[in-house]
C-alpha cells in the first residue's frame, strides 16, 4: 500500500477523494450516491405505534435548560475507542473530524463504559441498566431476552422511531437482542460472524448505510414532524488492526496500526457528519459520541479488551453536541447508565418508565456537575470472571470475583493504576468500600438463563 503523508491524509479526510485509488473512489461514490438520492415519500421502515398511553414514572424533565428541544438524537459509537484521543492530549492527530466536533460539544473528560467488552457494555446504553441486572444468557456473546428492558420499545410506543446500522454480525437480529424496539435495523453487507476477531473493513460501508437510513427516518409517512433516534456502531478500531491507504503511517506496532484504524474511521464519520450538517433537520439534531469500551496495549499485561475493568478498558470518550448549547469540559465522572435517560429527555419522550440512571440535560445546559458514584459492571460468563468497580471523584475501587478482594487507586496521582492503596489508606478504603456496598445494593444480580456454560478458552476477547 502506498504511504500517505499526514497533510495529504488530512486533505482526503476533509475534502474528499480527489486523486485516490479505485477502491477509495468506489467508496466515495457510494457516499455521494446515498447523499444525493431523494428522500423517500414514505419511510421504508415499518410503522411505529403512536400514543400508547402513560407508562408511568417518567423522569423529571429539563426542558427549561434546553429550550430548543425536542431534538433528534444521533448516537455514534466506535468500537474499542480509547479515551486518550487528541482532544485529551494524545500527540498524534488521528481524529481531526471528531476533534472538531468535540470542540463544539459538552464533553465528560472522565466518561465510563458500563463494562469492558461489547456484549456487556452496549446494553447499558440501550437500557440505562447494568448487565448484571438484565435478563440474559451466560455466554460471552450474550443474548438479552426481555423486550421490556430496552428503551426503544417504549420510544416506539410513543411514536418515536429508532433506527440502527452496524458492522458486526453479533448485532444481527436474534443474536444479541439489541434490535428490540427499532423500526429499522441493518447490518453492512459482505460480513460473516467471526468469533475470534474482526477481519473486515466496514466504515466505508457503514457511512452510506447510515445516510440511507437517516434519509428514510427523517421523512415521516404522514408528512409531519417528530423526533427520531438513530444509532450507528463503527467497528474498524477493533482488532484486527489494518493499515489504510487513506491514513498516515505511524509504524508497525499494534498501537500504530490501531491509530491508522481510528484515522480511517474518523474520515468516514466525517462524511456522515457532512451529510447531517447539510440537512434541514441538522439544527434540531443532537449528536452523541462514545465507545462501547477501550482497548489495551500491554498495560496490566492485557491486550485488546474484556476480562478486567482497568482504565484503559473502561475509560472512554463521552461527549454531546447539542445545537445552541455552549461547549465545555466537565471533570466529574459519568457513566453510560446516564446515556439512556439523557436520550429520552433530548427526544422529548414522556411515557418512558423511570430509569435508574440520571439525565445529563441540566449539566449539558451549564448546570453544576456534582461528584457521584459511577459503576462499571462485568458479570461472570463463560469467558470472564466477575469484576465490578466504583469511581467516585478521582478514586477508584475494584472488586475482584464475588467481592473476595479489593484494590484502590487514586486516578489523579496514579492514572495508570500502579499503586494499590487498599492497605496504605485504610480510612479511604473503608469509605470507598462503604460506597461500593451501598451502590451494589441497588443493582439486582439476575442469574443468567440456563446458567453459565463451561468456560471456553478459545473464545476471543
C-alpha positions in Angstrom: 0.0 0.0 0.0 1.2 3.5 -0.8 2.3 5.7 2.0 0.3 8.9 2.5 1.9 11.9 4.2 -0.1 13.5 7.1 -1.1 16.6 5.2 -2.4 14.6 2.2 -4.3 12.3 4.5 -6.0 15.1 6.3 -6.9 16.6 3.0 -8.6 13.4 2.0 -10.5 13.3 5.3 -11.7 16.9 5.0 -12.1 17.4 1.3 -12.9 14.1 -0.3 -11.3 11.6 -2.6 -9.6 13.5 -5.4 -6.7 11.5 -6.8 -7.4 8.5 -4.7 -7.3 4.8 -5.6 -10.1 2.9 -7.4 -11.2 1.3 -4.1 -11.4 4.8 -2.4 -13.2 6.2 -5.4 -15.8 3.5 -5.3 -16.4 4.0 -1.6 -16.6 7.8 -2.1 -19.2 7.3 -4.9 -21.4 5.2 -2.5 -21.5 8.1 -0.1 -22.3 10.6 -2.8 -25.0 8.4 -4.3 -26.6 7.9 -0.8 -26.4 11.6 -0.1 -27.8 12.7 -3.5 -30.7 10.2 -3.6 -34.0 11.9 -2.9 -35.6 11.1 0.5 -38.5 8.7 0.1 -42.0 9.9 0.2 -42.6 7.3 2.9 -40.0 5.7 5.0 -39.1 2.1 4.1 -39.1 1.2 7.8 -42.2 -0.4 9.4 -44.6 2.0 11.1 -44.3 2.5 14.8 -47.3 2.8 17.1 -48.4 6.1 18.4 -49.6 7.5 21.7 -49.6 4.2 23.6 -50.6 5.9 26.8 -48.8 6.8 30.0 -46.3 4.1 31.1 -45.9 6.0 34.4 -42.8 7.1 36.3 -41.4 9.4 33.6 -38.3 11.2 34.7 -38.3 14.8 35.7 -37.8 16.8 32.6 -35.2 19.6 32.0 -36.9 21.5 29.1 -36.2 24.8 30.7 -32.5 24.1 30.4 -32.6 23.2 26.7 -35.5 25.2 25.3 -34.6 24.3 21.7 -35.8 20.7 22.1 -37.1 18.2 21.5 -34.2 17.0 19.4 -33.4 14.2 17.1 -30.6 12.1 18.6 -27.8 10.6 16.6 -25.6 8.2 18.6 -22.3 7.3 17.2 -20.4 4.6 19.0 -16.9 3.5 18.0 -15.7 0.0 19.0 -12.6 -0.1 21.2 -12.0 3.7 21.1 -9.7 4.6 24.0 -10.1 7.8 26.0 -6.6 9.1 25.1 -7.6 10.8 21.9 -6.2 14.1 20.5 -8.7 16.2 22.5 -7.4 14.5 25.6 -3.8 15.3 24.9 -2.7 12.4 22.6 0.1 13.7 20.4 -1.0 12.1 17.1 -3.7 13.9 15.1 -5.7 10.7 14.4 -9.2 12.1 14.6 -9.5 15.5 13.0 -13.2 15.4 12.4 -14.2 14.1 15.8 -11.8 16.6 17.4 -13.6 19.4 15.6 -17.0 18.1 16.8 -15.6 17.7 20.3 -14.6 21.3 20.3 -18.3 22.2 19.8 -19.6 19.8 22.4 -20.1 19.3 26.1 -17.5 16.6 27.0 -17.1 14.4 30.0 -13.3 14.0 30.5 -14.0 11.1 32.8 -16.6 9.1 30.9 -17.0 5.4 31.6 -18.5 2.5 29.7 -20.8 0.1 31.6 -18.4 -2.8 31.1 -15.2 -3.8 29.3 -16.4 -5.5 26.1 -19.3 -5.1 23.7 -21.9 -7.7 24.8 -21.8 -6.4 28.4 -21.3 -2.7 27.7 -23.8 -1.9 24.9 -26.9 -2.9 26.8 -26.2 -0.1 29.4 -26.6 2.5 26.6 -29.9 1.0 25.4 -31.5 0.2 28.8 -29.9 2.5 31.4 -29.1 -0.6 33.4 -26.1 -2.7 34.3 -25.6 -6.1 32.6 -25.8 -8.0 35.9 -29.5 -6.9 36.4 -30.6 -7.7 32.8 -32.3 -10.9 31.7 -29.7 -12.6 29.6 -27.8 -15.8 28.7 -24.5 -16.7 30.4 -22.3 -16.7 27.3 -19.6 -14.3 26.2 -21.7 -13.3 23.2 -24.6 -12.6 25.5 -28.2 -12.6 24.3 -30.7 -10.3 26.1 -34.1 -11.8 26.4 -36.6 -9.3 27.8 -38.0 -6.7 25.4 -39.2 -4.6 28.3 -35.6 -3.8 29.2 -34.9 -1.7 26.1 -35.8 2.0 25.9 -36.5 1.9 22.2 -39.5 -0.4 22.8 -41.1 2.4 24.9 -40.0 5.1 22.4 -41.7 3.2 19.6 -44.9 3.0 21.5 -44.8 6.8 21.8 -44.3 7.2 18.1 -40.6 8.0 18.2 -38.8 5.8 15.6 -35.5 4.2 16.3 -33.1 3.0 13.6 -29.7 1.3 13.8 -27.0 0.3 11.4 -24.0 -1.8 12.4 -20.9 -3.6 11.2 -20.6 -6.9 13.2 -22.8 -10.0 13.0 -23.2 -10.0 16.8 -25.7 -7.2 16.0 -27.6 -9.4 13.6 -31.3 -9.8 14.5 -31.9 -12.6 17.0 -28.3 -12.7 18.1 -27.9 -10.1 20.8 -31.4 -8.8 21.3 -30.2 -5.2 20.8 -32.6 -4.6 17.9 -35.7 -4.6 20.3 -37.9 -1.6 19.6 -36.0 -0.5 16.5 -38.2 0.3 13.4 -35.2 -0.5 11.1 -32.1 -2.5 11.9 -29.5 -3.2 9.3 -26.0 -4.8 9.0 -23.5 -3.8 6.4 -23.2 -6.3 3.6 -20.4 -8.8 3.0 -19.6 -9.8 6.5 -20.0 -13.1 8.5 -19.7 -13.9 12.2 -16.1 -14.4 13.3 -15.8 -15.5 16.9 -12.1 -14.8 17.1 -11.7 -11.2 15.8 -13.0 -8.6 13.3 -11.3 -9.2 10.0 -13.3 -6.7 8.0 -13.0 -3.0 6.9 -16.5 -1.6 7.2 -16.5 2.2 7.8 -16.7 2.8 4.1 -19.9 0.7 4.0 -21.5 1.9 7.2 -21.5 5.6 6.4 -23.5 5.1 3.1 -25.9 2.8 5.0 -26.3 5.4 7.8 -27.0 8.1 5.2 -29.7 5.9 3.6 -31.3 5.2 6.9 -31.2 8.8 8.1 -32.9 9.9 4.9 -35.7 7.4 5.4 -36.3 8.1 9.1 -36.3 11.8 8.6 -39.2 11.6 6.1 -42.3 10.8 8.2 -45.0 8.9 6.3 -47.7 11.4 7.5 -45.6 14.4 6.4 -45.5 15.7 10.0 -42.6 16.2 12.3 -41.4 14.0 15.1 -38.0 13.4 16.6 -36.1 10.2 15.8 -33.3 8.2 17.4 -30.5 6.8 15.1 -27.6 4.7 16.3 -24.6 3.6 14.2 -21.8 1.4 15.6 -18.4 1.7 13.8 -16.1 -1.3 14.1 -12.8 -0.7 12.5 -10.6 0.2 15.5 -11.4 -3.3 16.8 -8.6 -5.8 16.2 -7.5 -7.0 13.6 -5.7 -3.7 13.2 -5.3 -2.9 9.5 -3.3 -0.4 7.5 -5.2 2.0 5.3 -4.0 3.9 2.2 -6.0 6.9 3.4 -4.3 7.1 6.8 -0.9 8.5 7.8 1.7 5.9 8.6 2.8 5.7 12.3 4.7 2.4 12.4 4.1 -1.4 12.6 3.3 -1.9 16.2 -0.3 -2.7 17.3 -0.9 0.8 18.6 0.4 2.3 15.4 -2.0 0.3 13.3 -4.8 1.0 15.7 -4.2 4.7 15.2 -4.5 4.2 11.5 -7.8 2.5 12.1 -9.0 5.4 14.2 -8.0 7.9 11.5 -9.8 5.8 8.8 -13.0 5.6 11.0 -12.8 9.3 11.7 -12.6 10.0 7.9 -15.9 8.1 7.3 -17.6 9.6 10.3 -16.7 13.0 8.9 -18.5 12.2 5.7 -21.6 11.2 7.7 -21.3 14.5 9.7 -21.1 16.4 6.4 -24.4 14.8 5.3 -26.1 15.6 8.6 -24.9 19.2 8.6 -26.4 19.7 5.2 -29.9 18.6 6.2 -32.7 21.0 7.2 -33.1 19.0 10.5 -29.5 19.4 11.5 -30.3 22.3 13.8 -32.7 20.0 15.7 -30.2 17.1 16.0 -28.1 16.3 19.0 -25.0 14.1 18.3 -23.5 11.8 21.0 -20.1 10.2 20.5 -18.8 7.5 22.8 -17.2 4.0 22.7 -18.5 0.6 24.0 -15.2 0.1 25.7 -11.5 0.9 25.4 -8.5 -1.1 24.2 -5.4 -2.4 26.0 -1.9 -2.5 24.5 0.0 -4.3 27.2 -1.0 -2.2 30.2 -1.5 -4.6 33.2 -0.3 -7.4 30.9 -3.5 -7.3 28.8 -4.1 -6.8 25.1 -7.4 -6.0 23.4 -10.3 -6.0 25.9 -12.6 -7.9 28.3 -11.5 -9.7 31.5 -10.8 -6.7 33.7 -12.0 -3.1 34.4 -8.7 -1.2 34.3 -8.9 2.4 33.0 -7.5 1.5 29.5 -10.6 -0.8 29.1 -13.4 1.3 30.5 -12.4 5.0 30.4 -13.9 6.2 27.1 -14.7 9.3 25.1 -18.2 10.7 26.1 -19.4 13.9 24.5 -22.6 15.6 23.4 -23.1 18.1 20.6 -26.4 19.9 21.1 -27.1 22.9 18.7 -27.0 26.1 20.6 -25.5 24.7 23.8 -22.3 26.2 24.9 -19.3 23.8 24.7 -17.5 23.0 27.9 -15.5 20.2 29.5 -16.8 18.5 32.7 -14.4 16.8 35.1 -17.0 14.9 37.1 -17.1 11.2 36.3 -20.2 10.0 34.4 -21.1 6.6 33.0 -23.2 5.1 30.3 -26.1 4.3 32.7 -26.9 8.0 32.3 -27.0 7.9 28.5 -30.5 6.3 28.1 -32.3 8.8 30.3 -30.5 11.7 28.6 -31.6 10.4 25.2 -35.1 10.1 26.4 -35.1 13.7 27.5 -33.5 15.0 24.4 -36.2 13.3 22.3 -38.9 14.8 24.5 -40.4 11.4 25.3 -43.0 11.5 28.0 -44.0 7.9 28.6 -40.8 6.0 29.2 -40.7 4.3 32.6 -38.3 5.7 35.2 -34.7 4.6 34.7 -32.0 4.2 37.4 -29.5 6.5 35.6 -29.8 10.3 35.7 -30.3 12.5 32.7 -27.4 14.8 32.0 -29.5 17.5 30.3 -29.1 20.1 33.1 -25.4 19.6 33.1 -25.3 19.9 29.3 -27.1 23.2 29.7 -24.5 24.5 32.1 -25.7 23.2 35.4 -23.4 22.1 38.2 -21.9 18.6 37.8 -21.6 17.2 41.3 -19.5 14.2 42.0 -21.4 11.0 42.3 -20.8 7.2 42.1 -20.1 5.6 38.7 -20.3 1.8 38.5 -18.6 -0.4 35.9 -20.0 -3.9 35.9 -18.6 -7.1 34.5 -20.7 -10.1 35.4 -19.4 -13.6 35.2 -19.8 -15.5 31.9 -18.2 -18.4 30.1 -15.1 -16.3 29.5 -14.9 -13.7 32.2 -14.7 -13.8 36.0 -16.8 -11.2 37.8 -15.4 -7.7 38.3 -17.0 -4.5 39.5 -15.6 -1.1 40.0 -16.8 2.1 41.7 -15.4 5.5 40.7 -16.1 8.5 42.9 -14.2 11.7 42.1 -10.8 10.5 41.1 -10.8 7.5 43.4 -11.5 4.0 42.1 -12.3 0.8 43.9 -12.1 -2.5 42.0 -13.8 -5.7 43.4 -12.5 -9.0 42.1 -14.6 -12.1 42.0 -17.6 -12.0 44.3 -16.1 -9.2 46.3 -13.3 -11.5 47.6 -10.5 -9.0 47.0 -10.4 -5.2 46.5 -7.9 -2.8 45.1 -8.0 1.0 45.4 -6.4 3.7 43.2 -6.0 7.5 43.1 -6.6 8.2 39.4 -5.4 11.8 39.8 -1.9 10.8 41.1 -1.8 7.4 39.5 -3.8 7.3 36.3 -2.2 4.0 35.2 -3.4 2.2 38.4 0.1 1.0 39.5 -0.1 1.8 43.2 -2.7 -0.1 45.2 -3.9 2.0 48.2 -6.2 -0.6 49.8 -3.8 -1.2 52.7 -1.9 2.1 52.6 -5.0 4.3 53.0 -7.3 2.4 55.4 -9.8 5.2 56.1 -10.2 6.0 52.4 -10.5 2.2 51.7 -13.3 1.9 54.3 -15.2 4.9 52.8 -14.9 3.6 49.3 -16.0 0.1 50.3 -19.0 1.6 52.1 -19.9 3.5 48.9 -19.4 0.3 46.9 -21.7 -1.7 49.2 -24.4 0.9 49.1 -24.2 1.2 45.3 -24.2 -2.6 44.8 -27.4 -2.9 46.9 -29.2 -1.0 44.1 -28.1 -3.5 41.4 -30.2 -6.6 41.4 -28.0 -9.5 40.4 -30.0 -11.6 37.9 -28.8 -15.1 37.3 -28.2 -15.9 33.6 -30.9 -18.0 32.0 -29.6 -21.6 31.6 -26.7 -20.9 33.8 -23.1 -20.2 32.7 -21.7 -22.6 30.0 -18.4 -24.3 30.6 -15.6 -21.8 30.0 -14.1 -21.9 26.5 -10.5 -20.8 26.4 -10.7 -20.5 22.6 -13.1 -17.6 22.6 -11.7 -14.2 21.6 -11.5 -11.1 23.8 
